[in-house]
């Protein structure tokens, strides 16, 4: 008789025709949500670029940008590209059906992400006295450094074919790069509760990056746990007596130990008492039962009364 192990049963359940494969993530929900989160900062960036090239002024004037617009233009163009194109990297269906596009877009996003990180630090160092004070100045440098490092680590991970590490680091980098989308809401809430000022600005923008970082870590760990559950065997044959999986290495667990039948707790046994390897009974009891059985078999059978 062939004993099916937990591994073979789990494999059969996953490979059974007509059974849906384990989910690898939703398809278009995350890209649509990320594009929606990027719309407001991307639109504001487009309006700012229009002003810089001589168009009508719609946003509040910023003398620092007017004095040196180059780093702002570089930052806005690279950030818009990174946010919009990067959102579609989260579509599992697009990655599976168009792996070539995923790789080409990924190479472009590595460059765009590095430009976003470097230009953000460039703006921080070039424009002293920006709202937010020393606290926000420091946070911006930390975020830029962390984003650039995440992009580099994600790229080196995929070069050594470590897909899990590549995905994790790229999610972290994208979360930091999309901080402006969340900061639209945190800054509005900060001004409503703390008023306008350096403290409100620093707290609001820091909260936006922090929220994105926390959500990114949750998404990474949630995916790991979900993948572990999908790879786990769904069911396995279990012993009716011991409620433990039956395996070729442990076939005797299908037979109940004597103390389970008699209601004897294991700790009630003498600690020096030797157990039979199959029945789980004491060797002395097993020997006694065997000798009694042999005696019964060897004795003469009882006479059967005759009908005559």
C-alpha positions, 0 to 999 in steps of 0.5 A, spaced: 500 500 500 502 506 498 502 511 503 501 519 501 505 524 504 503 531 506 508 533 500 504 529 495 497 531 497 499 538 497 502 537 490 496 534 488 491 539 490 495 545 487 496 541 481 489 538 480 485 540 473 480 546 474 483 548 481 485 555 481 492 557 482 495 560 488 494 568 487 500 572 486 497 578 487 491 582 484 492 585 477 490 592 476 487 594 483 494 597 485 496 600 479 490 604 479 490 606 486 498 608 485 496 612 479 490 616 483 495 617 489 500 620 484 495 625 480 495 631 485 503 632 485 504 630 478 499 635 476 502 640 481 509 639 477 506 640 470 503 646 472 510 648 476 514 646 469 509 651 465 511 657 469 518 656 469 518 655 461 514 662 461 507 660 462 501 663 466 503 663 474 498 658 477 501 656 483 504 660 489 511 664 487 517 661 489 523 665 489 528 660 490 525 656 484 526 662 480 533 663 481 535 656 480 530 652 476 534 646 473 534 642 479 526 642 480 525 641 473 529 635 473 526 632 479 519 633 477 520 630 470 524 624 473 519 623 479 513 624 474 516 618 470 518 614 476 511 615 479 506 613 473 511 608 470 512 605 476 505 604 478 504 599 473 510 594 475 505 592 481 500 589 476 502 581 476 498 580 470 502 585 466 509 582 469 507 575 467 504 576 460 509 581 458 516 580 462 520 583 456 516 590 458 517 589 465 524 588 464 525 594 460 521 599 464 525 596 470 531 599 467 528 605 466 525 606 473 532 604 476 535 610 472 529 615 474 529 613 481 536 614 482 535 621 479 529 623 483 533 621 490 539 625 487 535 631 485 531 631 491 538 632 495 540 637 490 534 641 491 535 640 499 542 643 499 541 648 494 535 652 497 537 653 504 532 656 508 526 652 506 520 651 510 521 646 515 527 648 518 533 643 520 528 638 522 525 637 515 532 639 512 535 632 515 529 628 514 529 630 506 537 628 506 535 621 510 529 620 505 533 621 499 539 617 501 534 611 503 531 611 496 537 611 492 540 605 496 534 601 496 534 602 488 541 600 488 540 594 492 534 592 488 538 592 482 543 588 485 538 583 487 535 582 481 542 581 478 544 575 482 536 573 481 534 574 488 527 576 486 524 576 493 529 581 495 529 585 488 521 586 489 522 588 497 527 593 495 523 596 489 517 597 493 521 600 499 524 605 494 517 606 490 514 608 497 519 613 499 518 616 491 511 617 492 511 620 499 509 627 495 502 623 494 501 622 501 503 628 503 498 632 500 493 629 505 498 629 511 500 637 510 492 639 509 491 635 516 497 638 519 495 645 517 488 644 520 491 642 526 497 645 527 497 651 523 502 654 518 509 654 520 516 650 520 513 645 525 507 643 522 511 643 515 516 638 518 511 634 522 506 633 516 512 631 510 515 627 515 509 623 517 507 622 509 514 619 508 513 615 514 506 612 513 508 610 506 514 606 509 510 603 514 505 601 508 511 598 504 513 594 510 506 591 511 506 589 504 512 586 503 511 581 509 504 580 507 506 577 501 511 573 504 506 570 509 501 569 503 506 566 499 508 561 505 500 559 506 499 558 498 506 553 498 503 549 504 500 543 503 493 544 504 491 537 507 494 530 509 492 524 511 492 523 519 491 518 524 484 517 526 487 515 533 493 520 534 491 526 529 498 526 526 500 525 519 502 518 517 508 517 513 512 512 511 517 513 516 512 513 521 507 507 519 506 505 526 502 511 528 496 509 525 495 504 531 493 506 538 498 506 544 495 502 549 494 507 554 490 511 549 485 506 549 485 504 557 485 512 559 492 511 562 496 518 562 503 517 559 506 520 566 502 515 570 508 510 567 514 508 571 519 512 568 524 506 568 518 502 564 520 499 557 515 500 552 514 496 546 516 499 539 509 498 536 504 497 541 506 502 546 505 497 551 510 495 557 514 490 555 512 486 561 505 486 559 506 485 552 510 478 554 504 476 558 499 477 553 503 473 548 504 467 553 497 467 555 495 467 547 500 461 546 497 457 552 490 458 549 492 456 542 496 450 544 491 447 549 486 442 547 480 445 544 473 444 548 469 438 546 463 440 542 457 436 544 454 431 539 447 432 536 446 424 536 
